[in-house]
Amino acid sequence: MSALDPAPSWAAWNHAEDGLWPCPEDPDVNLNEVAGPEWIDDAGRRARDRLRAGESEAVIGHCDWLADNLRWSGDELLVVHDWDSMIADSEAVLVGFAAALYPAVSADEPATVEDTERFLVAYCDARGREFSTDELERAWAAGVWTRACDAKCQHVVGQPITSLCESEARERLRRAGTGSQRP
């Protein structure tokens, strides 16, 4: 266990707890005790399995790239808020979280598949090296995990599910290399 553990639930795909889902930040909620929707549980399971199938050196990074946590001056990033969201994970996983979340202008408008694709291309351009197939698939899987975890939380507390829809989960999982099964 590192000093950065535990990761926030939306980033804790590799948690050591029983069940698919980790304990969320609300201690009165157990995501594993509420059934369905099955497509969300399936998406989370398949994303976690894909993430477990690869391994990379851990780096330290921010895992909560929602638009509300960033302040810009034109194209220049001024500040990143919410630094309690630091974790140790692979570069691909951290980038996958950011790519799935960053373009959102609010919690009600998550990044589209196309937004995520553009983010991943721009990131690789900025770093001067493409991701390997494994890294790229893990980045997509990390995005599925974080969005499915949020969707499960929304379902459990009776909110509309806005973090992920079934068709988007299917496309993101395809890009994660998990096959064309229906989530």
HUBEL-V895706 format. One line per field, one symbol per residue. phi: phi as a letter, one per 30 degrees, with the letter a starting at -180 (. if undefined). Layout:
BEGIN
phi->???
END
This chain:
BEGIN
phi->.cdcdddeedccdcdcddidcdddddddccddccdieddddddddddddddddbabddbcadcbcdedcbbbbiccdcacciddccbcadedddddddddcedddaddbdededededdddddddddiadddedddddddddddedddddddddddcidddcdacdddeeddddddicjcddd
END
